[in-house]
Amino acid sequence: MSWNVHQLVDLSLPHRQVAQARGLLWAADGLANEEVARRCEVDSDTVRRWRARFAEKGVSDVGIIGRGRGRKSSFAGGDRGRGAPADPSGAAR
């Protein structure tokens, strides 16, 4: 049985890491960023960032969210763990 390099991506890894690894393999095969983005269901700017980070840092950063990226906290600085915000009208619940 012959294996395609794209079949060797470990599917037990987190989805982000698998998608990025596949995308980088497709890019190495010569696909355009837009086509890689379409196949990975991400924006073409994301593929550009993947390629730049891979060129700079290598395989160790595949699947890692870049600094300043990802979901931001929904809590303001000191409000964590204090429960629900007070009703601005001052009415009791």
N, C-alpha and C positions, 0 to 999 in steps of 0.2 A: 504494500500500500504506500503510495507516495503522498507526502504531506505538503500542503500549500502553507507558506509562512503565515498567512492570515488565519489559518486554522490553529496555529500554535498559541494564540493569545489566550491566556488563562481566563475562562469565564467565571471563575470563582472570585476574581478580583472585583473591587468596587466598580460600578458602571462607568464612572467618570474616567477611571484609569484605563479601562478596556476601550472605551470610545476614543480616548486620546491616542492610545497605542495603535489602534486600527487606523485612525486618521493619519498618524505619522508614517505608518507603513504604506498607505495609499499615496501619500505625498512623495515618499521615496520611490514609489513606482512611477512617478511622473504626473499624477493627477493634479489638476489645477486646484487652488484653495477653494474655489466656489463649489467644485464637484465633491471635494472631501467634506466640506461643510454640509452639503446636501445629504450625503450618505450618513454623516454622523449626527445630523439634525441639530447643528449649531450654526452660529453666524460665521461668515468667512473671516471676520476680524479675530474670532476665537482661534481659528486654524492658524492665522498668522502669528498670534501669540504663542501657540503651541510650538510652531516651527522655530521661532526665535529663541524660546526658552530651551528647546532641545539642542539647538546649535550652540547655545551658551553653556548649558549645564549638563547636557547629556541625559541618559536614561534615568538617572536617579530622581529627577523632578517630574517624571511622567505621572499625571494624575493628581499632582499637588496643586491646590488653588493658590494662585499668585497673591502676593500681599496687596491688600486693598480691594480684593475681588471677593465675590460670594455674598451671601446674605448678611445684611447689617443687623445689628441688635435692634429690637423694637423698644428697648428701654432706654431712657435718657440716663446719663452717667450715674447719678446717685440713687435712682429710683428702684434699683433691683431689689427684689425680695420684700418689698413693703406692702404687697397686696394691691388691690384695685385702687385706682385713683379716686379721690373724693369727688362727690357730686358738686360741680361748680355752682349749682343753685343753692347749695347748703341744705337741701331737703334730706331728711332721714329716709332710709330705705325701708 
